[in-house]
Amino acid sequence: MTITDEDCLPETLGFNEQFEAAAASRPARGQAPSAATLALLRRNRLGGDTPPVRLPHGQDRVVEGAVKVRVFVPDQVDGVYLHIHGGGWAFGSADGQDERLWRLAEQTGLAVVSVDYRLAPEHPFPAGPDDCEAAARWLVKHAAAEFGTDRLLIGGESAGAHLSVVTLLRLRDRHGITGAFRAAHLLFGPYDLSMTPSQRRFGPRQLLSNTDTLRGGYELFTPGMGEEQRRSPEVSPLFADLAGLPPARIVVGTEDPLLDDSLFLAARWQAAGAPVQLGVVAGAMHGFTLFPLTITERELRRERGFLASASR
């Protein structure tokens, strides 16, 4: 394991301290959020009064009859990136990070198709995975006609990274599709919903995600399931046979409760025969790419470089 960005450690740890202090000072929520507040939270995982910018470059579409996607198409298209957003399977949206996705499209020459999958608790497992699988199958069938290329990539952040791996496994196991996606880019995902040691030991630190929030998210996403049921490969891809999956770049921070998930998945992915780039970012907390840090700009450059190279 190689830890990167150690030169940024003072800035990164300082930001973590500020984030924890701010989180501790917020009053406890006394009641469930209103529908309007929930809608805002679902577009902007960090909350706040200002919705994220919605760019005119994005096109809202419906594919496979019912699955909503948001599409960004640069002038020159060299490949297509199926993006799956994070948010604990209950928050986030396809239009919650237009600026980042349009920048990625422009700088990589990739058309970006972001899936607006159904969210828990209204739509628990398997609704979200079903939508991501449908969007992936649509691209396999129609990318060449729609975008002029069949060079496909997949990836996402947090819950989106989990859903990316689940989608690849479903394509292989349900439809016999391997090799259609050339690479996977996986940012700080949860791959064992029965909880890895780092998840269990992280405790109550308020660094965007912690032991209790992860456990609560799993209960929303997979209601009624016990720990052993959550070890099913269909739910927790760390327990799946990973043979036939494409090259991957797997990234996590050292201060993320999901650290073990990425370390374990990278080892099993490589053992299954596919190349893996493992990036472990010094001092980074869960979701660090959401924040204006030096490590964020570096990581987004590395992400764009990986995806652009994999599409060629």
FITORLO-217865 format. One line per 10 residues: number of its first residue (from 1); their letters; for each residue x, y, z of C-alpha. Coordinates in Angstrom, 1 decimal. Last residue first. Layout:
BEGIN
NUM	a	X:Y:Z; ...
//
This chain:
BEGIN
312	rsasalfgre	-8.3:5.0:-25.5; -11.1:5.1:-22.9; -8.8:3.9:-20.1; -6.4:6.8:-20.6; -9.1:9.4:-20.3; -10.6:7.7:-17.2; -7.2:7.4:-15.4; -6.2:11.0:-16.2; -9.6:12.4:-15.2; -9.4:10.6:-11.9
302	rrleretitl	-5.8:11.7:-11.3; -6.8:15.3:-11.9; -9.8:14.9:-9.5; -7.4:13.5:-6.9; -5.0:16.4:-7.2; -7.8:19.0:-7.0; -9.3:17.2:-4.0; -5.9:16.8:-2.2; -5.4:20.6:-2.4; -8.7:21.0:-0.7
292	pfltfghmag	-12.0:22.7:-1.7; -14.4:19.9:-0.4; -16.6:17.3:-2.1; -13.5:15.2:-3.0; -13.1:14.4:0.7; -16.2:12.3:0.8; -14.9:10.2:3.7; -11.9:11.7:5.4; -8.4:12.3:3.9; -5.4:12.2:6.3
282	avvglqvpag	-3.1:10.7:3.7; -4.8:9.5:0.5; -4.7:5.8:-0.3; -4.8:5.3:-4.0; -5.0:1.7:-5.3; -4.5:1.1:-9.0; -5.8:-2.4:-9.9; -5.1:-4.7:-12.8; -7.5:-7.6:-13.2; -6.8:-11.2:-12.3
272	aaqwraalfl	-9.1:-12.2:-9.5; -6.3:-11.7:-7.0; -6.2:-8.0:-8.2; -9.8:-7.5:-7.4; -9.5:-9.4:-4.1; -6.6:-7.1:-2.9; -8.3:-4.0:-4.1; -11.6:-5.0:-2.4; -9.8:-5.5:0.9; -8.0:-2.2:0.9
262	sddllpdetg	-11.1:-0.3:-0.4; -13.4:-1.8:2.3; -10.7:-1.4:4.9; -10.7:2.3:4.6; -14.5:2.7:4.8; -14.3:4.5:8.2; -12.3:7.2:6.3; -9.4:8.8:8.0; -6.8:7.1:5.8; -8.5:8.3:2.6
252	vvirapplga	-9.9:6.0:-0.1; -9.3:5.4:-3.9; -9.8:2.3:-6.1; -8.7:2.5:-9.7; -10.0:-0.5:-11.6; -9.1:-2.8:-14.5; -12.2:-4.7:-15.8; -14.1:-7.5:-14.0; -13.9:-11.1:-15.3; -13.4:-12.8:-12.0
242	ldaflpsvep	-14.7:-10.8:-9.0; -16.4:-13.8:-7.2; -18.5:-11.9:-4.7; -18.0:-11.3:-1.0; -16.6:-7.8:-1.3; -19.6:-7.1:-3.5; -21.9:-6.7:-0.5; -25.6:-6.8:-1.5; -25.6:-9.3:-4.4; -22.6:-11.0:-2.8
232	srrqeegmgp	-24.7:-11.9:0.2; -23.0:-10.6:3.3; -26.0:-8.4:4.1; -28.0:-11.5:4.8; -25.5:-12.5:7.5; -25.8:-9.1:9.2; -29.6:-9.2:9.2; -31.8:-7.8:6.5; -35.2:-6.2:7.5; -34.5:-2.9:5.7
222	tfleyggrlt	-31.6:-3.1:3.2; -31.1:0.6:2.1; -32.5:2.2:5.2; -30.8:-0.2:7.5; -27.5:0.1:5.6; -27.7:3.9:6.0; -28.2:3.6:9.7; -25.1:1.4:10.1; -23.1:3.8:8.1; -24.3:6.7:10.1
212	dtnsllqrpg	-23.5:4.9:13.4; -20.0:3.9:12.5; -19.0:7.3:11.0; -19.6:9.4:7.9; -19.2:13.1:7.2; -16.3:13.2:9.6; -18.3:13.3:12.9; -16.2:11.0:15.0; -18.7:8.5:16.6; -16.7:5.3:16.3
202	frrqsptmsl	-14.3:4.2:13.6; -13.9:0.7:15.0; -16.9:-1.0:13.3; -16.2:0.6:9.9; -12.5:-0.1:10.1; -13.2:-3.7:11.0; -15.5:-4.3:7.9; -19.3:-3.8:8.2; -22.1:-6.3:7.3; -22.5:-3.9:4.3
192	dypgfllhaa	-19.2:-4.9:2.9; -18.3:-2.9:-0.2; -18.7:0.6:1.1; -17.1:3.0:-1.4; -14.3:5.6:-1.1; -14.0:6.5:-4.8; -14.2:3.7:-7.4; -13.2:4.2:-11.0; -14.0:1.2:-13.1; -12.4:0.3:-16.5
182	rfagtighrd	-13.1:-1.0:-20.0; -16.8:-1.6:-19.6; -18.1:-4.0:-22.3; -15.6:-6.6:-21.2; -18.0:-9.0:-19.6; -21.7:-9.3:-20.3; -23.2:-12.8:-19.6; -26.6:-11.3:-18.8; -27.4:-12.1:-15.2; -24.0:-12.9:-13.8
172	rlrlltvvsl	-21.7:-10.6:-15.8; -24.0:-7.6:-16.1; -25.0:-8.1:-12.5; -21.4:-8.1:-11.3; -20.6:-4.9:-13.2; -23.7:-3.3:-11.7; -22.8:-4.3:-8.2; -19.3:-2.8:-8.7; -20.8:0.5:-9.8; -23.4:0.4:-7.1
162	hagaseggil	-20.7:0.2:-4.4; -18.9:3.1:-6.0; -22.1:5.1:-6.2; -22.7:4.4:-2.5; -19.3:6.2:-1.9; -18.4:7.9:-5.2; -18.9:6.7:-8.7; -17.6:4.6:-11.6; -18.1:3.1:-15.0; -16.3:3.2:-18.4
152	lrdtgfeaaa	-17.5:2.4:-21.9; -15.8:2.5:-25.3; -18.7:1.7:-27.6; -18.4:5.0:-29.5; -20.5:7.3:-31.7; -22.5:8.7:-28.8; -26.1:7.5:-29.3; -25.6:4.8:-32.0; -22.4:3.4:-30.4; -23.8:3.8:-26.9
142	hkvlwraaae	-27.0:1.9:-27.6; -26.8:-1.7:-26.5; -24.1:-1.5:-23.9; -25.3:1.9:-22.9; -28.9:0.6:-22.3; -27.5:-2.3:-20.3; -25.6:0.1:-18.0; -28.8:2.2:-17.5; -30.8:-0.9:-16.6; -28.2:-2.2:-14.2
132	cddpgapfph	-28.1:1.2:-12.5; -31.9:1.2:-12.2; -32.0:-2.3:-10.7; -29.2:-1.5:-8.3; -31.3:1.4:-6.9; -34.5:-0.6:-6.7; -33.0:-3.7:-5.0; -32.8:-2.6:-2.3; -34.9:0.2:-0.8; -37.2:2.6:-2.7
122	epalrydvsv	-39.0:4.9:-0.3; -36.1:4.5:2.2; -34.2:4.7:-0.1; -33.5:6.3:-3.4; -34.3:5.6:-7.0; -31.5:6.0:-9.5; -30.7:9.3:-11.2; -27.9:7.7:-13.2; -25.2:10.0:-14.6; -24.2:9.6:-18.3
112	valgtqealr	-21.0:11.4:-19.0; -19.7:11.8:-22.6; -16.0:11.5:-22.4; -13.5:13.8:-24.1; -11.4:13.9:-20.9; -11.2:17.6:-20.1; -14.7:18.6:-21.4; -16.5:15.6:-19.9; -14.8:15.9:-16.5; -15.5:19.7:-16.4
102	wlredqgdas	-19.2:18.9:-17.2; -19.2:16.3:-14.4; -17.7:18.6:-11.8; -20.0:21.5:-12.6; -23.1:19.4:-12.8; -22.6:18.0:-9.3; -26.1:17.5:-7.8; -27.9:16.9:-11.2; -27.7:13.1:-11.0; -28.9:13.1:-7.4
92	gfawggghih	-27.7:12.8:-3.9; -29.4:11.2:-0.8; -30.8:7.9:0.3; -28.4:5.3:-1.3; -25.8:6.6:1.2; -25.2:9.8:-0.8; -23.1:8.8:-3.8; -23.6:9.4:-7.5; -23.3:6.7:-10.3; -21.4:7.8:-13.4
82	lyvgdvqdpv	-21.5:5.8:-16.6; -18.5:7.3:-18.6; -18.8:7.2:-22.4; -15.8:7.3:-24.8; -13.8:9.4:-27.2; -16.5:12.1:-27.7; -15.4:15.4:-29.2; -17.7:18.4:-28.7; -18.5:17.3:-25.1; -21.7:15.5:-24.2
72	fvrvkvagev	-23.2:15.7:-20.7; -26.2:13.4:-19.9; -28.4:13.2:-16.9; -30.2:9.9:-16.5; -33.7:8.8:-15.4; -34.7:5.2:-15.6; -38.3:4.5:-16.7; -38.6:3.1:-20.2; -35.1:1.8:-20.7; -33.8:5.3:-20.8
62	vrdqghplrv	-35.3:8.6:-19.6; -33.4:11.8:-20.4; -32.2:15.0:-18.7; -29.6:16.9:-20.7; -26.8:18.7:-18.9; -24.9:21.5:-20.7; -27.5:24.0:-19.3; -25.8:23.7:-15.9; -27.6:23.1:-12.6; -25.6:24.8:-9.9
52	pptdgglrnr	-26.0:23.2:-6.5; -29.0:24.4:-4.4; -28.3:27.2:-2.0; -29.6:27.0:1.6; -27.1:24.4:2.9; -27.1:20.6:2.8; -23.9:18.8:2.4; -25.4:16.0:0.3; -26.8:18.5:-2.2; -29.4:17.3:-4.5
42	rllaltaasp	-31.0:14.9:-2.0; -30.5:17.5:0.8; -32.5:20.0:-1.3; -35.4:17.5:-1.8; -35.3:16.6:1.9; -35.6:20.3:2.8; -38.6:20.8:0.4; -40.3:17.6:1.8; -39.8:18.9:5.3; -37.1:17.4:7.4
32	aqgraprsaa	-38.0:15.0:10.2; -38.1:16.6:13.6; -35.8:17.9:16.3; -32.6:17.9:14.4; -29.7:18.1:16.9; -28.1:21.5:17.0; -24.9:22.0:15.0; -21.8:22.6:17.2; -20.4:19.1:16.9; -20.5:19.3:13.1
22	aaefqenfgl	-18.6:22.5:13.1; -15.9:21.1:15.4; -15.6:17.9:13.3; -15.3:19.9:10.1; -12.6:22.2:11.6; -10.6:19.2:12.8; -10.9:17.5:9.4; -9.7:20.7:7.7; -6.6:20.8:9.9; -6.0:17.2:9.1
12	teplcdedti	-6.0:17.9:5.4; -3.9:21.1:5.6; -1.3:19.5:7.8; -1.3:16.3:5.6; -0.7:18.0:2.3; 2.9:16.7:1.9; 1.6:13.2:2.7; -0.3:13.3:-0.6; -0.2:9.6:-1.3; 0.0:6.5:0.9
2	tm	1.3:3.4:-1.0; 0.0:0.0:0.0
//
